[in-house]
């Protein structure tokens, strides 16, 4: 069941696309959480550990929010699209660079999801997720600079 009859949702194709992208996003969030969990094992200091922990915790929150949105729209639990297995990065700086571009890619995808949603409540939830992802990319850029990654690892 999608949004009730008489709702403001007039473009069912966009909504269906958003639902498909939510399933992909659930897989992405799971993969990202594993990636960040690995980074916590190689983080050089407590400050960076705390930053990565906060990002990982947001990813857990996003996963729950995407599940909620999907279930509220369809009245069914989502079946996330599984991503490829996690691969350890070559070095800490390579991992940070991957994280930066991963967060920015997520923003693009999540905007597409938001544009297909009908409920303002669900759009507000996506806005929170998107703004968190932008915040994450800034934090990753800080870690990239702090570790002088442009100087030693590409």
Secondary structure, 3 states (H helix, E strand, C coil): CCCCCCCCCCCHHHHHHHHHHHHHHHHHHHHHHHHHHHHHHHCCCHHHHHHHHHHHHHHHHHHHHHHHHHHHHHCCCCCCCCCCCCCCCCCHHHHHHHHHHHHHHHHHHHHHHHHHCCCHHHHHHHHHHHHHHHHHHHHHHHHHHHCCHHHHCC
